[in-house]
Amino acid sequence: MAVVEKIFRMAAEGRGVTRIQSVLYNEGIPSPRGRPVWDRRVLRRIISSDDYRPLSFDEVSELVAPEVAARLDESETYGVQWYNRDKAVTRTVTEPDGSGGRRYKKRKTLVRRPREEWLRIPVPASDRLPRDLVDLARATMDANQGSERKRLARVWELRGVMRCSCGSKIQTKTMMPEGRGPYYYMCTRRLELRGMCSCSQKAIRAVDAEEAIWEFISRLLKDPERVQLGMERLIVEERAAANRGDPQSTAKAWADKAAECARLRAAYQDQQAAGLMTLEELGLKLSELDEMRRHAERELSALQDHQERVEQLEEDRDALIKEMAETAPDALDSLAGEERNKVYRMLRLEVTPTPEGYSITGALRVRMQNRTDALEEIPGIGPETLEKIAPFATV
């Protein structure tokens, strides 16, 4: 609790989460998980948490059920822990693996439930955190937050396309207020942790990176066959990851498994009602069935996600081929920044800075080297393909 109190007092003094993070690191105070650097999101959650804001008995009684309030001490103060506020929605996403292939990850999104479904649990409040201190820390933290960003300072051609070699995303950064520049792409992890980060990736000047990448990619785009081959490869990889056999048969098998779980659930309940099993045995059986059903539903959802990605890849492939066929080669050079970003995303490109230049994966898998005008082979591209595209691929 001493660490929590220290965090609240620093916030009340006007220190932002970045400064609080640095103080805790410099003083050797580890995070709740034992890490030397605190996550700024954890610091914000602590300050905004109702666990630490003391409420009187009357205030808590309005939030909890009467039977819960009846067991509370009227002379004490309480914080409130909230449960069942969010619903987790899991879906399968795909991203480049850095070696020319694709990797698949489960991504969880939290969706806020209706307020009437929230559960409120009163917890004893600490005497070390007076309510005035908590309210002041919250108000000061809110006042320290920047104004809402209503528009981008400029069109960032590589926004959402670049990734640092350390695995972190690369985000945009405007150094001067009111969007006056200069503009950079910076490693999110290094930007957040600063000197506490092991990543050595320096800031990348946006104009230089965008010009170099587009000059390189636009030359590859002037070979429609190259684009089509790359998109076809992505489609084949996506289907291979999803199929593992006949996709329709696999989907039907998981659907049948989910239906069987529903049938067995009703059967077990009938057996318990007839006295053929105890409530404890019923609970164990139903728990096993629920886990089996959830697994079947996850597999069905993953198959559906794969199919949707294949369909989107096919649509993007056709749209790109048609657009390249209708666009004069010289017109590619004059595409606006938003159009260039759209092309990158349709090609599923991921650009990673390297000491020599940039590594590019997706439908176009190449390594571009600044100053050397060279194209290296990377996994997924054979020598014969390199020979074909080399005239279009120098920088």
C-alpha positions, -999 to +999 in steps of 0.1 A: +000+000+000+030+023+005+038+021-032+002+029-041+001+058-018+034+071-034+018+068-068-013+088-057+008+115-041+030+120-072-001+122-094-017+147-070+015+168-073+010+171-110+034+144-122+022+125-153+024+088-157+057+091-177+074+109-148+059+085-122+072+056-143+107+071-143+107+078-105+097+042-097+123+028-121+151+050-107+142+041-071+142+004-079+105-002-071+094-032-092+059-035-108+033-059-093+047-086-117+082-080-106+093-061-137+117-032-133+096-009-155+060-002-147+035-002-176+019+033-179-015+017-184-012+000-150-004+033-134-035+049-150-056+020-139-044+023-103-052+060-101-087+056-117-095+024-097-125+027-073-107+002-050-088+031-035-115+057-034-131+055+001-169+057+003-191+060+033-215+033+043-244+052+029-227+057-004-218+020-007-253+009+003-267+026-028-244+005-050-247-030-036-276-053-029-294-049+005-282-082+018-246-072+011-250-038+028-265-055+058-232-072+065-211-040+063-199-019+093-216+015+092-185+032+109-161+020+082-153+032+047-151+010+016-138+009-019-156-008-047-143-036-070-162-040-103-167-073-120-185-084-151-181-050-167-165-062-199-171-091-223-140-107-240-144-113-277-116-135-292-107-136-329-078-150-349-055-125-367-026-130-390+006-111-394+040-115-410+064-136-390+095-117-401+108-147-422+086-143-452+057-164-438+027-157-417+019-163-380-016-165-364-024-151-330-055-149-309-065-113-303-089-104-274-111-074-275-131-061-245-167-049-251-184-030-222-215-047-209-247-028-200-243-012-165-271-032-150-250-064-155-220-050-135-212-066-102-201-044-073-180-059-044-172-036-014-137-038-001-122-022+030-106+012+022-071+021+034-066+049+060-034+059+042-054+071+011-078+099+021-106+107-003-093+142-010-059+128-021-075+103-044-099+129-060-070+154-064-048+128-081-076+118-105-084+154-113-048+163-119-042+133-141-072+142-162-060+178-166-026+165-177-040+146-206-035+162-240-064+176-260-083+152-282-066+145-315-092+152-341-071+148-372-037+137-383-010+163-386-002+150-421-008+119-443+015+092-430+021+069-459+036+041-438+011+044-409+002+009-397+027-007-421+061-003-403+072-026-374+104-023-354+129-052-355+124-056-317+088-067-324+071-035-313+049-014-336+063+018-350+041+049-344+041+083-358+055+113-340+052+150-346+080+169-328+065+204-328+031+214-314+001+219-337+014+195-363+042+217-376+068+189-378+094+176-382+078+142-386+092+109-375+084+072-373+095+059-339+095+025-321+065+025-297+084+005-270+114+028-271+092+059-271+074+047-240+104+034-220+130+058-233+164+050-217+149+021-199+144+002-232+169-022-248+157-014-283+183+006-303+161+017-332+166+054-339+138+077-350+132+075-388+126+107-407+092+103-423+098+120-456+130+101-462+115+067-454+083+073-474+101+084-505+126+055-504+099+029-498+075+042-525+102+045-551+112+009-544+076-005-543+063+015-573+090-002-594+078-036-584+042-026-590+050-020-626+053-057-631+016-070-626+027-106-628+050-100-598+021-086-578-003-114-588+023-141-579+028-125-545-010-122-537-015-158-549+012-170-525-006-152-496-039-168-505-023-203-507-007-198-473-039-186-457-058-216-471-031-240-460-033-226-425-070-229-424-076-262-441-056-290-425-079-312-446-112-304-461-125-271-447-161-279-451-158-313-434-138-297-406-164-270-401-192-296-401-173-318-376-170-289-351-206-278-356-217-314-349-195-314-318-212-282-305-246-297-312-236-329-294-226-309-263-260-293-262-277-327-265-256-343-238-261-313-215-299-319-215-294-356-211-272-352-180-297-328-165-325-354-170-303-381-154-297-359-123-335-351-121-341-388-121-317-394-093-291-412-114-263-388-105-255-363-078-254-326-082-216-327-078-213-352-107-237-331-128-216-300-122-184-319-133-201-332-164-215-298-174-182-281-168-165-306-192-192-301-218-190-263-216-152-264-221-157-288-251-184-265-265-163-234-262-134-252-279-156-262-308-170-226-311-134-212-311-124-236-339-155-227-359-148-190-355-111-195-365-122-213-397-146-185-405-119-159-399-095-177-422-122-179-449-130-142-446-093-134-449-090-155-481-120-138-496-106-104-488-072-113-502-089-124-534-108-092-536-077-071-530-057-092-556-083-086-583-086-049-574-049-044-575-044-062-608-072-042-624-059-009-610-023-016-622-036-026-657-056+007-660-029+029-645-001+042-667+034+033-652+043+070-648+010+077-629+022+055-600+047+081-591+021+107-586-002+087-563-012+106-531-001+095-497-035+080-488-035+059-520+000+047-514-010+036-479-040+018-493-018-001-517+006-011-490-023-025-469-038-044-498-004-060-504-003-068-467+032-053-466+052-050-434+082-028-435+110-033-409+140-010-407+174-028-409+209-014-406+212-017-444+178-003-453+144-021-450+131-056-450+097-059-467+073-089-463+038-096-475+029-100-511+063-085-520+091-101-500+123-083-506+152-066-488+161-031-500+195-017-492+201+020-492+232+032-510+241-002-525+213-005-551+210-042-542+182-067-538+188-096-515+170-129-515+149-137-485+128-168-477+100-173-502+117-158-532+138-180-555+167-169-576+147-171-608+122-147-594+149-123-583+164-124-618+130-115-632+123-085-609+158-072-605+154-045-632+125-031-613+138-034-578+169-012-574+169+018-551 
